[in-house]
Amino acid sequence: MNKERVATSLPGIAMLVGTFILTVAIPLAFLWWLVAVVVPMGDQFGLLEVVEILVWIAVYLVVLLGWAGLTPVNPNEARAVVLFGRYRGTLREQGLAWVNPFTQRPRVSVKVRNFETGKLKVNDHDGNPIEIAAVVVWRVTDTAEALFEVDDYENFVAVQAESALRNLATSHPYDAHDGQTSLRANQAEVADQLRQEIQDRLEKAGVQVIEARISHLAYAPEIANAMLRRQQANAVIAARTRIVEGAVGMVEMALEQLSAKQVVQLDEERKAQMVSNLLVVLCSEHEAQPVLNAGTLYA
């Protein structure tokens, strides 16, 4: 497995200045040599002079080839160096560097990027069809793995993120039941699980997952109305349960205070009548209508 390492390079500015000077100086020196040496020879121009001219040309071609070794590295960008199919390292320090001109230097962005999955239609843990989507924030941390361990690391991130999201959606119910972790109620915990699962899948690609969170969550359209009615029913039951619990507590408190302060002595039948009246008043959705009793309870 390829791991990122620092590529060998020379200072780019110095090589730029040196290459520029040689590019200008060699043609001038060659012209001086022709005028000062070759032209005065006249008919004595022979094989040695031809070889010298070829040497001048070869040297100049080498100098021109040096321009191809200049490699700019932009901020938040890396350049992998590959020589004849072998990975030689990565340039990360921004600025101008000079490397072997015969190398290939593909660019790799190390900026923080985000990817949003499409709306996936899957079944949750309870078998209910839901729609879910997520946003993944990521960046490349190992350029060698990103380039050489997977075919297309950007596509690899997209595919693995959607696969992890599907797996997460089938592992949890949409709504919580009996303290279970649910997609809707435990978003922070679910987001952490999603980030970790995507990170495990992308470890071999040299990618770090910074954040992953659910961006869209809803029941599928064909069951949305039914699930809405169920949610409303659950909300009504929960509210009624809370009201009854409060009403029972208030009735209990009233009976205890009446008995402690000896405001009135109540037998069991009168207590039952009082409890019934208080529960009706406290649990009713409408305002209670007072009824005056001119007689006695036993009349």
C-alpha angles and dihedrals in degrees: 000000000000116000124192117259135168115274121228111250143157127232106281099210093053091047090047092054093044094048092048092051093049092045090057099034100050097059090047091049090047092052091049090050092051092049097041101037115014102040096052090053092066110171091007090077104126147156094298092058090049090054091049091052090051089050090052090051093047092050091049092050090052090052091049089049088056089069089065090061094064108106124185116208114200125208113283090012133109131198119212113211117218122180117193092331096316122112109237101178142279133280111220105154108099119238134055121324134173122223137164105305091220092065128099115233113193116189120239121190114222094185121126108264135180133215128194119204121221120255104283121204109215140146117256125223091281093051096253115142111241139172117232137172134174142199118225122196112200147150139192114262101168113041094187093057092043093053103035108026098055131034098234114002095196092054089042090057092050095048096045093046092055091045092051091047091053091050092049093049092054092048097060135043121243092237128034120256122185095345096311120152107259134190094236102040102036102045096148094051092044091050091054091050091049093050092049094048093050090047091053090052094047098044092100091052096060092245127138118209107215098180140353125185139163111259099179131027127166142134115266113267094249093063101025095101094047092048091048090056090048091051090049091050091049090049092051092048091048091049093047091049090052092049093050092048090052093045093051090050092050092049091049091050092048093052092047093051093046090051095044095049092040091227091151136354112237127189122211094269093051090046090053091050091049093048091050093050094047093049091050091051096045099041099040119106090215132062114270118251112222117233120198115219110203094179133048132279090251097046 
